[in-house]
Every structure is written in structure tokens, then in C-alpha cells.
Amino acid sequence: MSIGESSAWAESLITLAKDLMAAGRGNVEMVVECAATTQEDGRPGGPRLIDVVLVGRHPDSGRVSVQLVELKRWSRVTRVEEATAELVYVPGLDGEGKEKKHPAVQLREYYELFTGKTGPLSGLSFECGGFAYLHNASDESVRPLLGLDAPTGIYARTYTNDGRKQLLQDLRGYFAADGGASEAELLLQRMGLRNTPLLDAMINSRGEDTVFTLRGGQREVVADVLRTARLVLDDPDQAPLLPSPKKAVFLVTGGAGTGKSAIGLELKARFEAEGRSVRYASGSRAFNGAMQEHVGYGDREFRESFTYFSNFVTPPEPPLDVLLCDEAHRIRARTTNRFWPPEKWGKQPQVDDLLDASRLTVFFLDEGQSLRPDEVGTVELVQDAAERHGADLRRYHLREQFRCGGSDAYLRWVHGLLGLSGEEPREWTPDGLMHLEIADTPGELERIILAEGRAGASARMVAGYCWPWNKPQGAERRLEADVRIGEWHRPWNADSGTFCEGGDAPPSKIWSVHENGIGQIGCVYTAQGLEWDWCGVIMGDDMVRRGDRWVFRRGKNRKDETGLKRLLAPGSQDSKVNTSRLSDAEFERCVRHAYHVLLTRASRATVLYSTDEETRAYLKKLAGNIRIDGLRPTWENLPEEARVPHQRRPGRGGRKKRRQSSKAKKELGKQSELF
């Protein structure tokens, strides 16, 4: 979209917002560019988008009240032919001479999607209609849209500038003067934009089933994996005379928040229910540690289900039925471990270890989250390995994302900011799904995050790896305040496998979910794969803005007289990335990817601060003049439906794996065909 088109679009949104205020309905929520459903509809480019969905409470019935709105900047319309009013010409519009649908025809399609059996209003008690608004036009200039033969229905009203008085009157009839926030939150949840956080969903499932609502491409992946399993794997109730040599590999790619882990955990539950041997593998200690701590698995129980990529140097005998490999971008070139003798290290690529370990392997991969030079997991790597093993390979790419409040606009802003999309950075336009603000000081950022954590939200502070990281000190295992910004000093999360600070500071692998973790600063390695309602992100001196470009810095540290590491030169302190073996281009890529991970950990709000004054000014320019009073998704500002505190972990152990009967498994197979 050009700057001119963006300005015109913004003008239309502002006009509609002013009309709501003039009607005394400023409480009504506006959801912009909203997909009625993520179900595939046969059209390229993904689901259809409604310009605006107005959500409030109906003044008479008290039900959820929804109006679907098409904003048209047309100033003149002519009829295509006398026989139909459903097609018109719009002089002066790009593509002039092409037929355009009457807005009511579009609204009819949207209405059917929105209220149909797969739509977000299905099962609710609601009032729903729709209208087209041509605020640049007069009744006379668009007469073909208003004729007696124009499409009709509760979604087919058309207003021009001449009809503004009637529009204001109708808005008062559609919506009550109070309500709106709770109704909009309910709608966003039903649209999948307010998914249950991954670990909370696992608690709710009690390890027997998952509570994720799979949508669109997610459902397709699950269905295809289950169908393929029935063709490749032996019946778990009957010992095969000769084990089948067939292998299958699935490669599922997608950006942060597209539901890769949700698919993996759903498949894990489904295969365990069928009695299959299945393991869920990851390259992340933080993800596995958070899963065990927060969901409440006992040690033995956890090891029976979850593992690491490095645990398959010796393949299991017999091979597993299914191996689910989450965060496959973190696959290493070869399995090594400085605590193992070299003879126990892997003798082949780690990806081959994983394929040797199972009959059916599913890789979940996002190349944009590769953080270290020794992380070699790519699409090409998996494809080549599948070919070497003679395995059938099926590929899927997930587009719908459910992190960051489901805000595509926020993700585009992050990608533009970091130079990951090829698009120029643009000013942030609040969309009601994600909130962004720039803090002036680290203390301001901390106050916001701590306040939300105390109120009941999940919240954490994270930073670029731009300060030395010392081990816990002394018998009391004291944490050194390594993150130093002026007079503001705070510790990293504990670099330890046990509790520190007299038991007050959790180990690194559970920092992200333990209630005492909010007082320390996390980094990309302890945050990757996880999410919180609020995330405070500190950009350090490894990535600073100078003029019209980013400058990337390699830092240095030294030991002082006490043996503690101290900052010597500002910049990256990550020894895995800040190494002379890494080219400048690769170093820049790793730093960009690290901030991409950190900036996409929040589901409601990101608070961003840079230690560099020029960079901070640049961020403020891109964030724009954001009015925050009453609009920030703080705990007190959220509607009651949205105040879902982070689940407390249950007691460890006590879970029982569910094994279904043959009859139940057959029924499960029938259900999978419905995906």
C-alpha cells in the first residue's frame, strides 16, 4: 500500500471513529482488517478481511452487537448494465474499466462467514448486521448503489456523506452507550486471537489431551500426519511379523506464534492415546524446563515424554513410532558435549540421528529464529536428510499467527524495524490487538512490568546479550547485578541449575515461569519459545541506529580484581556470537534474529527501551505519538473476560497416560478425517 493509499485509509477510519463519538458511542470497539474465519476459502492470499468490525452491546436485547463495515473511498459510481445492480464501475479508481461488486454483495459474503457454523458468532446470542460507508460521496454521485433493485438485507445498508445524520441515529440503535470492551474481548477469543498461552493450555489438559483450538493450516497438518501414520506405522495392538521399513518426514515451517508447538503437543496427545511410542524433542533447555516446572510433570514422567535433540546419538531399539522435533532451527551440525568424552559424541549429522530414531519424524522450523552460528536447522538440511534416508517428505507452511495478540501489523512493524522484511521501517499504528510504548529509562520499563506482574498478568524483562554474565557468588549463591545502565543495576536470570539468593532466585531453565523470575533480566536463550502478557525489552549497544542504518557492535569484557567479569567495550557479550570466526554479516544476522525473538514474546504489550540515546529517539519516532491513558491493556483496563491470570502449576506427578480402546481409536480416526 502506497503512502497516499495509507493516508486515505487512515482518513476513512478516523471519519468512522469521529462519527461514533458524535453518536455518543465512543465505547464501541473497532476491529480493523478482521478475518471472519481462518478456514481456507479457496482464495489466494489467505482469509478474507472485513474493513472494520464494530463490536458493542445492543441497547434493547443486551446481546453482543456486531456491525460489519465496508469503507469505500469512492466518490462516483456508474452502473455496468441495466440488468443488474450488483456490479458497478468506479471512475478514477485504479483498474478503471473493471467491474466492482456492490459493497452489499461483499458484506453478504462476510456476514455468512461471520455468522456461519465456523464463524466467531456461531453459538452466541447476538445481533449482527452491516453497512457500507462512502463518506466522500453524495447520494446522487453513487445513485446506482441506492436504487430499488440494489441488494437488500440487514447487512446491505449504504450511507454517504448525505446520510451521515441517519448513520448517527442508526449507530445509537445498533449499540448501547455502555459496554463494548467485554464483548470485543469475547469475540477476539472466539476468533483465535486470544489463544490460551501454551503452558497454561497444557495445565488445563492435565497431560491427557490438549485444549488448543487448531485452525486452518494447523488442522490440515494434524490430519495429514495422522493419516500418514496409519499408512506407515504398524498396528500398536499387533506385533508385526516383519517391521515395515517405511519412513515419513513432515517439515512444518512458520514464523513465531503460528502454532507449531500447539500442533506438536496435539500430535503427542493423539499418538499417546493410540498407544504409539512418541517423544517430544527440543533443542531448548528453557522450553523443556518451563514445560516441566509449569505443567507439573515429575522427573521420571517428564523424561518418558520430553527429550533433547542430543539424546539420540545411539538410536532407540526398536525405533520410536513418532519423534516430534520442535524448534528444529536449533539442530546442531553434530551432537557434541563438553562434559562427554569425545568417543560418545555423534559420528554423523545430528539431523540423521533424529531420523534414525523414529519411523515418522515431524520437524517444526522457523529459520528466522536461528540464533547461533552452530544452529544449522534449515529447510534444505531437512530435505537433504529425508532424501538420504529414502523417506517421503511432506512440507507445510503456516501463515496465521496467534502470538502478539494475533497482530499482523505489529509483526510487520517489528520486521521493518529490524530490517528482516525488505520493507522500509514505518510508524506504528495502534490496532487494538497489540500495544507498544517506548520507555525513557530502564527504571520506567521496570515499573510498568512489575506493576502488571503484581496485578496478575504474566510479565518479564529481557535484554540483548550486551553485559557480562557472572556465575552466582559465594555460599549464598548471590546474583551479581550485571545489567548496568547508569545507576540502574539488575541481575541476569541465575546462570545455575539450582535456586540462588537463599532460594529466592529460580534456576535459569524455569526463570520464565517461576513467580520469582520477574526480578531478573532474561536473554534470548531463556525466552525463546515462551510468551507473556507483557514483555519489557532492553536493546543494548550491540545494535544502534546511526543516521539511516543500523550499526552492529562487538563488545569486550575483562575480569576485575575480584575475578568478576566487567564491561570493557559496549556491544555484544555473547561468546557464541561475538567471535572472530563469525563474519560481520553472520554476526549482524544473529543479532537481528535475537531481537526479533525478544520483541515477539508478548501477547498484549511490549515496552521497549534502548540504552543508546540516538536509537531511543529513532524508536520514539517509529512508535509515533501514542495516547496511552485508558488505552493500555493494563490489568485494571482489561475487561473481566480478559483477566486470565497465569495458571499456577499443579503438584508434580500424578498424570496418567491415556490409552484408548480399539473402538475409541477407530472413532478417533473417523474424527481426524473431518479436519
C-alpha distance (Angstrom), angle and dihedral (degrees) to the residues before:
residue distance angle dihedral
M1 . . .
S2 3.83 . .
I3 3.81 123.8 .
G4 3.80 89.1 -105.9
E5 3.77 92.5 51.6
S6 3.80 91.3 46.5
S7 3.80 90.7 51.7
A8 3.80 92.1 48.9
W9 3.81 90.8 48.3
A10 3.80 90.9 49.6
E11 3.81 89.5 49.2
S12 3.81 90.5 55.0
L13 3.81 92.3 50.0
I14 3.81 91.5 47.7
T15 3.81 90.9 49.4
L16 3.81 91.6 53.1
A17 3.82 91.4 46.0
K18 3.83 91.0 51.0
D19 3.80 89.9 50.6
L20 3.79 90.8 52.9
M21 3.81 89.1 51.8
A22 3.81 91.4 47.1
A23 3.81 89.3 52.2
G24 3.80 90.3 52.2
R25 3.80 91.0 -111.7
G26 3.78 102.1 115.3
N27 3.81 87.4 133.6
V28 3.82 91.6 70.9
E29 3.81 113.2 107.3
M30 3.82 120.4 -129.3
V31 3.81 117.7 -150.1
V32 3.81 107.6 -167.4
E33 3.83 125.5 -149.9
C34 3.76 92.4 -1.4
A35 3.81 125.2 -177.4
A36 3.80 112.4 -136.9
T37 3.79 91.0 -150.5
T38 3.79 137.9 -8.3
Q39 3.80 90.8 -135.5
E40 3.78 112.5 120.3
D41 3.80 111.2 -101.7
G42 3.78 100.2 -174.4
R43 3.79 94.8 -102.4
P44 3.81 123.8 119.6
G45 3.78 117.7 -114.4
G46 3.78 98.4 40.5
P47 3.80 132.2 -86.8
R48 3.81 122.9 -8.3
L49 3.78 117.4 -95.4
I50 3.80 125.3 -139.5
D51 3.81 112.0 -146.1
V52 3.80 94.7 -130.8
V53 3.79 135.6 -6.0
L54 3.81 113.9 -158.8
V55 3.80 113.1 -154.2
G56 3.79 128.8 -170.8
R57 3.79 143.4 114.2
H58 3.81 122.4 -66.3
P59 3.83 111.6 -115.3
D60 3.81 95.2 -138.0
S61 3.80 108.5 30.7
G62 3.83 97.7 28.7
R63 3.81 88.3 -135.6
V64 3.78 126.6 136.3
S65 3.79 104.3 -76.8
V66 3.81 120.9 -154.0
Q67 3.79 131.8 -179.8
L68 3.81 120.0 -171.5
V69 3.79 110.8 -147.4
E70 3.79 132.2 -160.9
L71 3.80 110.8 -164.2
K72 3.80 110.8 -155.0
R73 3.78 122.1 -174.9
W74 3.80 90.7 -162.7
S75 3.81 115.7 134.9
R76 3.83 97.9 -176.8
V77 3.80 135.4 24.3
T78 3.81 132.7 -173.3
R79 3.78 128.6 -168.4
V80 3.80 120.6 -105.9
E81 3.79 93.9 -146.7
E82 3.76 137.8 -18.5
A83 3.80 93.4 -112.9
T84 3.80 95.9 70.6
A85 3.79 137.9 28.8
E86 3.79 93.0 -167.3
L87 3.81 94.1 83.9
V88 3.81 126.0 54.1
Y89 3.79 142.4 167.8
V90 3.80 121.2 -122.2
P91 3.84 109.4 -155.3
G92 3.79 115.3 -144.4
L93 3.79 93.9 21.6
D94 3.80 121.5 123.6
G95 3.78 107.4 -93.2
E96 3.80 91.9 30.0
G97 3.75 111.0 -172.0
K98 3.79 92.5 41.0
E99 3.75 117.6 112.5
K100 3.81 117.4 -110.8
K101 3.76 126.5 -156.7
H102 3.77 118.4 -114.8
P103 3.84 104.6 -103.0
A104 3.81 89.3 -120.1
V105 3.81 89.6 62.0
Q106 3.79 89.6 56.1
L107 3.79 90.9 45.7
R108 3.81 90.8 51.3
E109 3.81 89.7 56.4
Y110 3.80 91.8 47.0
Y111 3.80 91.9 47.0
E112 3.79 91.8 53.5
L113 3.82 91.1 48.6
F114 3.80 93.5 45.8
T115 3.81 96.5 47.4
G116 3.83 98.6 31.8
K117 3.79 125.2 105.8
T118 3.81 93.1 -85.8
G119 3.80 94.8 39.6
P120 3.81 125.7 104.9
L121 3.81 94.0 -110.0
S122 3.80 93.9 54.6
G123 3.80 109.7 121.5
L124 3.81 94.6 11.8
S125 3.77 127.8 111.9
F126 3.80 100.6 -118.3
E127 3.78 150.4 150.8
C128 3.81 113.6 -137.1
G129 3.77 135.5 176.0
G130 3.76 139.5 136.6
F131 3.76 146.4 -142.8
A132 3.80 142.9 -169.8
Y133 3.80 117.6 -126.5
L134 3.82 119.5 -157.2
H135 3.80 100.0 177.8
N136 3.84 93.1 170.6
A137 3.81 93.4 55.3
S138 3.80 138.3 75.4
D139 3.78 124.9 -139.6
E140 3.80 90.7 -107.9
S141 3.83 95.1 50.5
V142 3.82 92.5 55.4
R143 3.80 98.6 33.0
P144 3.86 93.7 140.0
L145 3.81 88.9 65.3
L146 3.81 92.2 55.1
G147 3.79 102.5 44.7
L148 3.77 125.3 123.6
D149 3.80 90.5 -105.3
A150 3.83 93.8 53.2
P151 3.84 116.4 119.1
T152 3.79 114.0 -81.0
G153 3.79 136.4 -154.3
I154 3.80 140.1 100.8
Y155 3.81 87.3 -73.6
A156 3.84 95.2 49.0
R157 3.82 106.0 78.0
T158 3.81 116.6 127.8
Y159 3.81 124.5 -160.2
T160 3.79 128.7 -171.7
N161 3.79 130.7 -177.1
D162 3.82 86.8 -84.9
G163 3.81 89.7 57.5
R164 3.80 96.7 49.3
K165 3.81 93.4 110.7
Q166 3.81 90.0 54.2
L167 3.81 90.6 46.7
L168 3.81 91.6 55.4
Q169 3.79 90.6 49.5
D170 3.81 91.9 48.6
L171 3.82 92.6 48.0
R172 3.81 87.8 58.7
G173 3.79 87.9 52.1
Y174 3.82 93.6 49.2
F175 3.81 97.5 46.5
A176 3.80 139.0 36.7
A177 3.80 119.8 -128.6
D178 3.81 90.4 -112.9
G179 3.80 134.1 45.3
G180 3.77 126.9 41.2
A181 3.79 104.4 124.0
S182 3.81 96.4 72.0
E183 3.80 92.4 42.6
A184 3.81 91.7 49.9
E185 3.81 92.0 48.2
L186 3.80 90.3 51.4
L187 3.80 90.0 50.4
L188 3.81 93.2 48.6
Q189 3.79 90.1 51.5
R190 3.81 91.1 51.5
M191 3.79 90.0 48.2
G192 3.79 89.8 56.3
L193 3.80 94.5 -113.4
R194 3.80 91.8 115.9
N195 3.80 100.5 47.5
T196 3.79 120.0 176.5
P197 3.83 107.1 -97.1
L198 3.79 110.5 -97.8
L199 3.81 98.3 -112.5
D200 3.81 93.9 41.6
A201 3.78 88.8 53.2
M202 3.79 89.3 53.8
I203 3.82 90.7 52.3
N204 3.79 90.6 50.8
S205 3.79 90.2 50.1
R206 3.81 92.9 53.8
G207 3.81 87.1 -143.6
E208 3.81 93.8 -71.9
D209 3.76 101.5 91.4
T210 3.77 136.0 -8.1
V211 3.77 128.7 -111.9
F212 3.79 97.8 -150.7
T213 3.77 115.9 128.7
L214 3.79 102.1 -135.0
R215 3.77 115.4 -151.9
G216 3.77 140.7 -173.4
G217 3.80 111.6 -31.9
Q218 3.81 91.6 11.0
R219 3.81 91.5 63.1
E220 3.80 90.5 46.5
V221 3.82 92.3 54.5
V222 3.81 93.4 49.4
A223 3.79 92.7 47.3
D224 3.82 93.7 48.6
V225 3.81 94.0 47.3
L226 3.81 91.1 50.4
R227 3.81 92.2 47.8
T228 3.80 92.0 48.3
A229 3.80 91.3 48.4
R230 3.79 90.5 59.3
L231 3.82 89.2 54.6
V232 3.81 98.1 43.0
L233 3.79 106.0 33.5
D234 3.77 128.8 68.0
D235 3.79 121.4 -114.0
P236 3.82 104.9 -86.7
D237 3.82 90.2 -144.3
Q238 3.81 94.4 57.1
A239 3.79 128.3 54.3
P240 3.83 108.7 -128.7
L241 3.79 119.5 -123.7
L242 3.80 89.1 -140.5
P243 3.82 120.4 13.8
S244 3.79 111.9 -118.6
P245 3.83 114.3 -111.8
K246 3.82 92.3 -150.9
K247 3.79 118.7 124.5
A248 3.79 130.5 -173.3
V249 3.80 130.2 -166.9
F250 3.79 127.0 -164.0
L251 3.80 121.0 -164.7
V252 3.81 114.3 -164.0
T253 3.80 115.5 -175.0
G254 3.78 129.1 -176.8
G255 3.78 142.6 130.4
A256 3.79 128.2 -91.1
G257 3.79 112.1 -55.9
T258 3.81 97.9 15.4
G259 3.81 90.9 123.3
K260 3.79 102.6 -101.3
S261 3.82 93.9 140.4
A262 3.80 91.2 43.8
I263 3.81 89.3 56.0
G264 3.80 91.4 47.0
L265 3.80 94.2 50.6
E266 3.80 91.2 44.9
L267 3.81 90.0 53.1
K268 3.80 90.6 46.8
A269 3.81 91.1 55.1
R270 3.81 92.9 45.0
F271 3.81 94.8 49.1
E272 3.80 93.1 45.0
A273 3.81 88.3 51.7
E274 3.81 88.1 55.8
G275 3.79 91.6 51.5
R276 3.81 95.0 -109.9
S277 3.79 122.7 150.8
V278 3.80 104.0 -113.9
R279 3.81 137.4 164.5
Y280 3.79 130.1 -168.0
A281 3.81 109.0 -143.1
S282 3.79 130.7 -169.9
G283 3.78 138.7 171.0
S284 3.80 91.7 -139.2
R285 3.81 124.3 92.6
A286 3.82 88.9 -171.6
F287 3.81 93.6 56.7
N288 3.80 94.7 44.9
G289 3.80 92.3 43.4
A290 3.79 92.4 49.7
M291 3.80 90.7 47.5
Q292 3.80 92.8 53.0
E293 3.80 96.1 42.4
H294 3.78 99.9 41.6
V295 3.78 99.3 38.3
G296 3.80 92.7 43.7
Y297 3.79 104.5 -122.4
G298 3.79 118.1 165.5
D299 3.81 116.5 -124.0
R300 3.80 96.3 -105.2
E301 3.78 92.9 41.0
F302 3.80 91.1 50.5
R303 3.81 93.5 50.3
E304 3.81 89.8 52.8
S305 3.80 90.8 60.8
F306 3.81 110.4 21.0
T307 3.76 130.5 50.0
Y308 3.82 145.4 148.9
F309 3.81 132.7 -98.1
S310 3.80 89.0 -115.0
N311 3.81 93.4 62.7
F312 3.81 96.2 77.5
V313 3.81 103.4 69.8
T314 3.81 84.4 113.8
P315 3.82 107.6 42.2
P316 3.81 118.4 -132.0
E317 3.79 116.8 -104.8
P318 2.95 114.2 -109.4
P319 3.81 95.9 25.1
L320 3.79 118.5 -109.8
D321 3.77 117.1 -97.7
V322 3.80 92.0 -132.3
L323 3.80 135.2 13.8
L324 3.82 116.9 -171.9
C325 3.82 111.7 -160.3
D326 3.81 112.1 -163.0
E327 3.82 121.1 -169.4
A328 3.80 89.2 16.4
H329 3.82 89.4 172.3
R330 3.83 83.9 78.7
I331 3.81 93.5 63.1
R332 3.83 109.7 128.8
A333 3.78 126.3 -135.1
R334 3.80 89.9 -114.3
T335 3.80 134.6 -5.4
T336 3.80 110.1 -100.0
N337 3.77 132.7 155.8
R338 3.80 126.8 -171.5
F339 3.81 89.2 -145.3
W340 3.84 92.6 56.0
P341 3.80 126.2 76.5
P342 3.82 109.3 -107.7
E343 3.82 92.2 -112.5
K344 3.83 88.3 67.4
W345 3.79 93.8 53.6
G346 3.79 119.9 106.1
K347 3.79 117.4 -83.1
Q348 3.82 96.3 -157.5
P349 3.82 138.0 34.0
Q350 3.80 111.4 -58.7
V351 3.80 90.8 -123.6
D352 3.82 88.4 61.6
D353 3.82 89.9 52.2
L354 3.80 88.0 56.5
L355 3.81 94.3 48.3
D356 3.82 91.3 47.7
A357 3.80 89.3 54.1
S358 3.81 99.0 63.4
R359 3.77 147.2 23.9
L360 3.80 95.3 -133.0
T361 3.80 118.8 32.3
V362 3.81 126.8 -174.7
F363 3.82 119.1 -164.5
F364 3.84 120.1 -163.1
L365 3.80 108.3 -162.9
D366 3.81 140.9 174.6
E367 3.80 112.2 178.3
G368 3.82 88.6 -165.2
Q369 3.82 90.0 69.3
S370 3.80 97.7 55.6
L371 3.80 103.3 124.8
R372 3.80 109.2 173.0
P373 3.79 132.8 48.4
D374 3.82 90.5 -121.1
E375 3.81 91.7 57.0
V376 3.80 101.3 96.4
G377 3.80 103.0 166.7
T378 3.81 107.5 135.6
V379 3.79 137.9 148.0
E380 3.80 89.7 -106.1
L381 3.82 92.2 51.6
V382 3.82 92.6 54.6
Q383 3.80 93.5 43.1
D384 3.81 92.6 52.0
A385 3.80 92.4 46.6
A386 3.81 92.7 49.8
E387 3.81 89.4 51.8
R388 3.82 91.6 50.2
H389 3.81 89.9 53.2
G390 3.80 94.2 46.0
A391 3.81 90.2 -121.0
D392 3.78 126.7 153.5
L393 3.81 108.3 -113.3
R394 3.80 124.3 -152.3
R395 3.81 120.6 -174.2
Y396 3.79 130.3 -155.9
H397 3.77 131.7 177.6
L398 3.81 120.2 -158.4
R399 3.80 117.8 -148.9
E400 3.81 106.6 168.4
Q401 3.79 108.8 86.5
F402 3.79 126.8 -161.7
R403 3.79 102.8 -175.6
C404 3.82 122.5 91.4
G405 3.79 89.0 39.0
G406 3.79 90.2 -61.1
S407 3.81 88.3 -71.3
D408 3.80 111.6 156.5
A409 3.80 87.5 177.9
Y410 3.81 91.6 60.4
L411 3.81 92.4 48.6
R412 3.81 90.5 49.7
W413 3.81 88.5 50.5
V414 3.82 91.6 51.7
H415 3.80 92.8 46.5
G416 3.81 91.2 49.4
L417 3.80 92.4 46.5
L418 3.79 93.2 52.3
G419 3.80 95.9 40.2
L420 3.81 93.8 -116.9
S421 3.80 99.9 125.7
G422 3.80 105.2 46.4
E423 3.82 88.5 -118.4
E424 3.79 124.5 117.3
P425 3.82 115.1 -102.8
R426 3.79 110.5 -98.1
E427 3.77 136.3 -162.6
W428 3.78 113.7 -90.3
T429 3.79 115.4 -108.7
P430 3.83 112.5 -162.3
D431 3.80 110.8 -121.0
G432 3.80 101.7 -178.1
L433 3.81 92.1 -112.7
M434 3.80 100.3 79.2
H435 3.78 131.0 23.3
L436 3.80 124.0 -147.9
E437 3.78 130.0 -174.5
I438 3.79 135.6 165.3
A439 3.80 117.8 -132.5
D440 3.79 121.7 -143.1
T441 3.80 94.7 -147.7
P442 3.81 137.5 17.0
G443 3.81 87.6 -117.2
E444 3.82 90.3 59.2
L445 3.80 90.8 49.8
E446 3.80 90.6 49.5
R447 3.82 93.7 49.1
I448 3.79 91.1 54.3
I449 3.81 94.4 48.0
L450 3.81 94.9 45.1
A451 3.80 91.9 47.5
E452 3.81 92.1 53.3
G453 3.80 91.6 45.6
R454 3.81 91.7 51.8
A455 3.81 90.8 48.1
G456 3.81 93.2 56.3
A457 3.79 106.8 -90.6
S458 3.80 123.0 121.3
A459 3.80 107.3 -110.3
R460 3.80 139.3 164.4
M461 3.81 140.8 173.6
V462 3.81 119.2 -131.1
A463 3.78 134.2 176.0
G464 3.76 143.2 -169.8
Y465 3.81 112.1 -93.2
C466 3.81 93.4 -98.7
W467 3.80 103.0 128.5
P468 3.81 131.7 61.1
W469 3.80 115.1 -96.0
N470 3.79 115.3 -140.2
K471 3.78 127.1 -163.0
P472 3.84 118.4 -111.3
Q473 3.80 110.0 -78.0
G474 3.80 132.2 -131.0
A475 3.78 133.2 -13.6
E476 3.81 90.9 -53.7
R477 3.83 88.8 53.5
R478 3.78 92.9 -128.3
L479 3.82 118.1 -164.5
E480 3.77 115.1 -126.5
A481 3.82 114.7 -132.4
D482 3.81 92.7 -120.5
V483 3.82 99.3 159.9
R484 3.80 99.8 80.9
I485 3.82 121.8 177.6
G486 3.80 109.5 166.4
E487 3.81 108.0 -60.3
W488 3.83 91.6 -16.6
H489 3.83 111.4 97.3
R490 3.80 126.4 174.1
P491 3.84 134.6 163.2
W492 3.77 127.3 -112.8
N493 3.77 114.5 -119.1
A494 3.81 109.3 -76.5
D495 3.80 114.0 -74.1
S496 3.77 88.6 -145.0
G497 3.79 143.8 98.6
T498 3.82 91.5 -135.9
F499 3.81 137.2 49.7
C500 3.80 117.5 -77.5
E501 3.80 137.6 -167.3
G502 3.79 92.3 50.1
G503 3.80 91.5 -49.2
D504 3.81 95.0 -50.0
A505 3.83 98.2 105.1
P506 3.84 116.7 62.7
P507 3.82 124.8 -136.4
S508 3.80 116.1 -91.0
K509 3.80 95.6 -105.9
I510 3.82 93.0 60.9
W511 3.83 98.6 31.5
S512 3.81 90.5 106.0
V513 3.81 95.1 60.5
H514 3.80 106.6 24.8
E515 3.80 113.2 101.8
N516 3.83 91.5 -128.6
G517 3.80 92.7 55.1
I518 3.79 92.9 84.3
G519 3.81 91.6 80.7
Q520 3.80 95.1 62.1
I521 3.79 134.0 63.9
G522 3.80 118.7 -111.9
C523 3.78 128.0 -155.5
V524 3.77 134.3 -148.2
Y525 3.81 93.0 -84.5
T526 3.81 93.8 56.9
A527 3.82 94.4 39.7
Q528 3.81 103.5 45.0
G529 3.79 113.7 114.1
L530 3.83 93.8 14.0
E531 3.80 135.8 94.2
W532 3.80 143.1 -161.2
D533 3.81 135.5 -170.6
W534 3.82 91.1 -113.8
C535 3.79 127.0 25.0
G536 3.79 125.9 -174.3
V537 3.82 110.0 -155.2
I538 3.80 122.3 -163.6
M539 3.81 114.0 -161.2
G540 3.79 110.0 -154.2
D541 3.77 133.8 -160.2
D542 3.81 94.4 -79.5
M543 3.84 88.9 86.7
V544 3.81 118.6 31.1
R545 3.79 133.4 162.0
R546 3.78 118.9 -117.8
G547 3.79 114.8 177.0
D548 3.79 108.8 -51.6
R549 3.80 98.4 -16.1
W550 3.78 144.4 58.9
V551 3.80 119.5 -108.6
F552 3.80 118.8 -154.7
R553 3.79 121.6 -151.7
R554 3.76 134.8 -160.3
G555 3.79 110.3 -149.1
K556 3.79 134.4 -156.0
N557 3.79 136.1 -144.9
R558 3.78 136.2 -169.8
K559 3.79 137.4 -166.0
D560 3.79 118.6 -104.1
E561 3.80 126.6 -144.9
T562 3.83 91.0 -79.0
G563 3.80 93.1 53.6
L564 3.82 94.7 -107.7
K565 3.79 119.7 135.4
R566 3.81 113.2 -115.0
L567 3.80 132.2 -173.7
L568 3.80 112.3 -94.4
A569 3.82 102.5 166.8
P570 3.84 124.4 14.6
G571 3.80 118.0 -112.6
S572 3.78 138.8 66.9
Q573 3.80 115.9 -6.9
D574 3.83 93.9 -178.7
S575 3.80 103.9 122.1
K576 3.81 91.2 -161.6
V577 3.80 91.4 58.7
N578 3.81 104.6 24.0
T579 3.78 95.5 68.8
S580 3.80 131.2 124.5
R581 3.82 88.6 -125.9
L582 3.81 89.2 68.8
S583 3.80 118.3 80.2
D584 3.79 120.0 -129.2
A585 3.82 90.6 -108.4
E586 3.81 92.4 52.6
F587 3.81 91.2 45.1
E588 3.82 90.4 53.2
R589 3.81 91.1 48.2
C590 3.81 92.1 53.0
V591 3.81 92.8 48.8
R592 3.82 93.2 47.9
H593 3.81 90.9 49.0
A594 3.80 91.5 48.6
Y595 3.81 92.4 55.7
H596 3.79 90.0 44.0
V597 3.80 88.5 58.9
L598 3.81 93.3 45.7
L599 3.80 94.2 47.3
T600 3.83 92.6 51.9
R601 3.83 99.2 52.7
A602 3.83 96.9 92.1
S603 3.79 125.4 85.7
R604 3.82 96.2 -167.9
A605 3.80 113.5 11.8
T606 3.79 141.6 11.3
V607 3.80 120.6 -160.0
L608 3.80 109.4 -163.2
Y609 3.82 129.6 -164.5
S610 3.80 130.9 173.6
T611 3.78 123.6 -157.0
D612 3.81 88.8 -145.3
E613 3.81 117.4 81.6
E614 3.82 96.8 -147.3
T615 3.80 91.2 47.4
R616 3.80 90.7 48.4
A617 3.82 90.4 53.6
Y618 3.81 89.8 49.7
L619 3.81 91.8 50.4
K620 3.80 91.0 49.8
K621 3.80 89.9 52.3
L622 3.81 91.3 51.7
A623 3.81 93.5 44.1
G624 3.81 89.7 55.5
N625 3.77 128.2 -155.6
I626 3.78 100.3 -42.7
R627 3.78 118.9 -172.8
I628 3.78 104.2 -143.2
D629 3.81 103.7 174.2
G630 3.79 107.6 112.6
L631 3.81 92.1 -10.9
R632 3.80 101.5 79.1
P633 3.82 112.2 101.5
T634 3.80 91.5 -122.5
W635 3.77 117.3 156.0
E636 3.80 92.4 -103.8
N637 3.83 92.5 48.4
L638 3.81 94.8 49.7
P639 3.79 119.8 97.7
E640 3.79 114.1 -111.4
E641 3.82 92.3 -104.1
A642 3.79 89.8 60.6
R643 3.81 96.2 49.7
V644 3.78 96.6 96.2
P645 3.80 108.7 151.5
H646 3.78 119.0 -146.0
Q647 3.80 108.5 -86.8
R648 3.79 115.9 -105.6
R649 3.74 111.7 -124.9
P650 3.82 116.2 -106.1
G651 3.79 123.5 -126.5
R652 3.77 114.8 -71.5
G653 3.77 122.1 -94.7
G654 3.76 125.6 4.7
R655 3.78 96.9 108.9
K656 3.74 119.0 130.6
K657 3.74 123.5 -156.6
R658 3.74 111.2 -125.8
R659 3.79 117.4 -128.4
Q660 3.76 113.9 -168.2
S661 3.75 127.5 -143.5
S662 3.81 119.5 -112.6
K663 3.80 89.4 -104.6
A664 3.80 91.2 52.0
K665 3.80 91.1 47.7
K666 3.79 91.2 53.1
E667 3.79 89.0 51.7
L668 3.80 89.3 49.2
G669 3.79 88.8 53.3
K670 3.78 91.0 52.2
Q671 3.80 90.7 50.2
S672 3.79 92.2 50.3
E673 3.79 89.4 58.2
L674 3.82 87.2 62.9
F675 3.79 92.8 63.7
